[in-house]
Amino acid sequence: MKPVAPRINEFQDSIFGVISRLARENGAVNLGQGFPDFDGPEFLKKIAGQKIHEGHNQYAPFHGTQNLREEISSYYQRFYQLKYDPDAEVSVTVGATEAIFVTMMAMIGPGDEVIVLEPFYDSYIASIKMAGGVVVPVTMHAPMFSVNMAELKRAITPKTKMIIVNNPHNPTGKVWLKEELQEVADLALANDLYVMSDEVYEFLVFDGARHIPTATLNDMKERTITISSAGKTFGLTGWKIGWICANKEVSRAVRLVHQYVTFAVSTPIQEAVAEGLKSLETYIPEFQATYKAKRDFFYEEMIKLGFNFPKPLGTYFMMVPIKDKTELNDVDFAMKLIKDYRVATVPPSAFYLKSTEGAGYLRFCFAKKEETLNEAVKNLQGL
């Protein structure tokens, strides 16, 4: 038989799927893949049921239901003073992962260079390559995961078309300061670049840290492609509701791709998310408090176990240095934890192309029930 398309030959199974499979096979507590092992808010699940029974069960408009697009536009105005036309500048996708894919397919052509800050979410790389683009990695250096702006500037060439920023940052938990974002924005403006700003963890910030959307910076709204997701905000990752906010030209382009990838997104779930977004002001404080308590508990236990690292200010991940515990690299140590200690983590070297810094860390997800975290801590006592 004739072979599959050459463009997929270099792709492998996602590290998340591999770790989850190994966790199941070894009966390990899974602190690897980034999703809660508890359910999202009851009020929103009830609304979803109501929307199904009300008859919102046929195809939605391919760019999203009117209600959801209007509520997305509304919350950006309320929280960030950003104005997006719900009809022309807001597009609903099957989660943020599809949003990333259609953005790359719409904006990146063969030979276009995209600067990716490592460690990265692995979907960026696959999407860029499938679009024919060239990945240019620039390292966020440990332990504070800061970008050396001289390195970033040197990475820009006449072929550069886009920089990807993830804020708050997966896998490190970093929340970008305005000054850091402004330096990236200045380079984008000076070199006529787009910025794809992945902000799915926008409401998971702690200890007074503040999420600053890239699009709020001076002159950046028109060249920023903002991506976010209801799955992270409401702890309902299986609902797969994401969105793209961008200028009219970019929005038209991503919609043209989206209509041939999935066409439309689940209608009743879109309608439920629209109702949920109306309640953000009352929902977010409790949401943040829940995850902060989990972060604080797990961080304190990791410190007791002899790990030493800064407390993350955002997301529900911790990048934990392992050099004081082992001479193994991240992959081998992750395998040891799964098999010998029954705790699954993600080896972050999978999120690097240029630097070897990831080999000295493991990524833990603390978006888990109290009993799950307790069991993981108990299993790790032998360390």
N, C-alpha and C positions, 0 to 999 in steps of 0.2 A: 504493500500500500504506500501511497505517497506520504511524505513526512508532514508533520505539523508546521505551522508558520515559523520561520527562523527567529522571529522577534521574541518568541517566548522560550527559546532554548536555554537562556541563562537564568530563567526564573526558577525558584525552588519554593517548597512549602513555606508558608509564613512561620517565623519563629514562634508566634503565639499559638498556632495550631500544634506545632511540634511539642511545645512545653505542656500544653493542656493534655495531649495524648499521653505523654510520659507520666503526668500527674495521675491520670486515671489508672494507668497500668501498674503504678507503684503505690497506689493508695495514699498519695501525698496531698497535703493541704495546698490548694492552688492559690498562691499569691503572685502568679505570673500574669495571665491575661487580664487586661484592664476592664473589668466589669464588676459591679456589685453582686454579691451572692444573697442580697435581700431585695425586696420589691420596692418600687417607687411609690409615690403618694397615693393613698386610697382615693382622695377626691378626684384625681385625674383618671384613675382606672374606672371609676363610676361614670365619669363623663364619657369615656370611650364607649362603654356599654350603651349609654343613652344614645350616642350618635349612631351606633349600629342600628338600634331599634327605631330610631327616627327615620331611617332610610337613606343614610348617607353612604351608599354601598356601591355606587357605580363609578366609572372613571372620573377623576378630578381633572380640571384643566391641567394641561401638561406642565405648566409653570407653577402650579400650586393653587389651592383653593383661595378664593378671594379673602375669606375670613383670616386664614393663616398669614397670608402675605401682608394684610393690613395690620395684624397684631405684631408681626416681626418689625414692620416699619415703625409701629407705635413704640415698641420697647427700646429700639435704638434711639428714638427721639427722647424718650423719658430718661433713659439711663446715661446717654452719651451726647445728647444734643446733635445727633446725626440724622439728617433728613434723607430718606430713601423713598422714591416713588414706588408704592407697592405694585403698581401695574407694570412698570418698566425696569425696575432696578432690584427687585427681590425675586429669587427663583428657589423653589423647593426641590430637594433632591432626596434620594434614598440614603439618608445618613450623610455625614461629612465625607466619608470615603468616596462616595459617588461624586460629591461636589468637587473633591480634589481631582478625580479622574476627568470629569467633563471640562474642568478648568484647563487642565493640561492639554487635552485634545483640542480644545477651542483656541487656545492661545499660543501653544508651542508647536513649531514646525521642525522638520529635519534640520539638524545643525544648530538650532537655537540653544543657547546655554542657560541653565537655570542654577543659581547658587543655592545650595542646600546647607543649612547649618546643622552640623552633626554634634551630638547624637540626634537622629531624626526619626520621625514616624515612617516606617518602611514603605507605606503606600506612596509616599512622594516619589521614591526612586522608580518604582514600577510604572507609575503613571507617566513620568517624564520620558522614560525609555520607550514605552508603547507609543508615545506621541512622536518619537523620533528625535527627541531632544537630548542634550548632553548634560549630565550631572556634574556640577563643579562643587565639591565639598569644601566647606570652611569650618574649622573646629571651634566649638564653644569649650574653652579650656577649663578643666577641673582645677580646684574644687568648687569655685563659684560659678563655673560654666559661663564665663565671659567671652565675648568676641573681641579679638584683637582687630581693631578697625583698619590698621595698616594691612593686615592679611586679607581682610575683606575687600579693601580697595584694590589690592594687587590681583584679586581673583576676577575682577571685572574686565571684560574685553569688549571689542566691538560686536561680538556675537552674543553677549549677555542680554537676555530679555527680561529676566525675572529673578527676584530674591524671595525665598520662602521664609517667613517668620512664624514660629509657633509660640503663642503667648496666651496664658501660662503654658509652660513648656513641658511636654512629655518627651523623654522620660525623667527629666531632672527635678521637676517641681519648681523651677525658676520662674519668678514673675519679673518681667522686664521693667526696668526703670524708664521713666520718660526720656531721660538723657541718653540712654542706650538706644531706644527706639528712634530718637531724633537723629542720631548719627547714621543709622541705617537709612532713614528717610532722606537725609541730605545726600547720600550717595545715590539713592534712587532718582532723586530730582536732578542731580548733576549729570546723570548718565541716561536719563530718559528710560527708566526701568519700571516695570510693574512690581508690586509687592503682593504676593498671596499671603494673607495673614490668617492663619489657622487659630481660631480663638474658641475652640469647643469647651475649654475649661474656664471660660470667662468669669463664672460666678464661684469657682472653687479657689478662693484666695483667703488667706488667714493673717492674723497678727497685724492688722492694719495695712497690709499690702493692697495696692489698688490696681485693678486691671485697666490698662489704657489701650483702647483700640487704635491700631495704626492709622486708621482713616481719620481720626480726630486731629492728627498733627497737621500743621499748616501746609496747604497745597497737596495733601496726600489723598484726599477722598477720591479724586478722579482716577488715580492710578493704583488704588488699593482694592484688592479682591478679597473681601472678608467672608470667611466660612465659619459657621457655628452649627450647633446641634442640640436638639431637645433631649437626645439620649443621655448626654452627660448632665445637662441641667436638671433633669427630672429623674435621673437614675433609672431610666427605662431604655436601655441600649437596644433592646430587641424591637423597639418601635421604628427605629431607623428613619428618623425625620431630621434632615439637615437642610441648610440653606446657604445661598450665595447672595451677598449684597455687593453690587458693583455698578459702574456707570452703565448707561443704556447700551452703548456699543458692545461692551463686554458681556452684559447680560443677554443680549440677543444672540451672541456667539455661543455662550454656554447652553442656552436653551435649545439652539439648533442641534447640539450634540445630545443633550439630555433626552430630547424627544425620540431619538433613535436608540438610546441605551435602555431606558426603562419606560419611556413615555410619561407615565404618571406615577404618583406616590399614593399610598393607602389613604383613601378619602376619609373614613371615620376617624382615623388616627390623626390626620391633619386637623380635622375639626376639633378634636379633643385638645391637641397641643395649642391651638388658637385660644381656647378657653384658659388653659394653664398659663399662658403668657400674660393674661390679664391679671393674674394673681402673683406675679413675681415679687412685688414689694413686700407682701406678707409671707410668701413662701421662702424666699432666699435666706433670711436670717436663721431660720430653723435648719434649713439645708446645710448652710455653712457650719452651724454649731455641731450638727451631727458628724460631719466629716472632720471637723477640727478635733473633736473628742477622740475619734479613731486615730487620727494622726498623732496626737499627743501621747496616747497610750502606747502605740506601737513604737514611736520614736524613743520614748523613755525605756521601753523594754530592750530595744536594740542597743541603747547606750549601756544598759546594765550587762548586756552580753559582751560588751567590750568593743563595740563598733564606735567609731568617732567620725561624725560628719555634721554639716550644718542642717538645721531643721528646714525642710522645704516649705516655701511660702504659698505654694499653689498646687493644683491638681490632686490626684490621690495616689501619687507615686513617690517612692524614695529611691534615690541612687545611693547605694550603700557601698563604701570602699571595703575591699576584702583583704588588702595586703597584710593587715595585722593578724589575719586569721589563717592564711594559707599561702603557699607558694604556687598554687595552681592558678591558671588563668580563669576567666569568668565562665567559659563554657564547661570546663572540667569541674570547677567547683559547683556550678549549678547542677551538673549531673550527680555529683556526690551528695548534695543536699537532698535531691529527689530520692535517690536510692538508699542512702544511709540515715537520713534525718526526716524523710517524708515531708519535705517542704519544697514546693516548686516556685522558682523565680525565673526571671528572664535575664539571660546573659546579654548585656547591652553592646558588646562588640558587634552584634548584628545591626546596630544602628550607626555604625561608623564605616566610612570608606577610606579615609585618609589617616586618621590618628589611631594609635593603639591604646589610648587612654581607657577605652571601654573595657579592656581586658582586666582592669583592676577594680571593677565594680559589679554589683548585681542590682537589678531593679526589682523592688518589692511593691506590690499593690496593696494598699491598706483599706480599700473600699469593700470591707468584709464585715460580716456579723461579729459580734463580740466573741462568741464561742469559737469562730473560725480563727480569729487573731490569737485567742488564748491557746488554742491547740497548736498553732504554728510556733508560738513562743515556747511552749512546753517542749515541742519536738526539737527546738534549736538549743535547748539548755546544754546539751552535750558539747557544744562548740566552746 
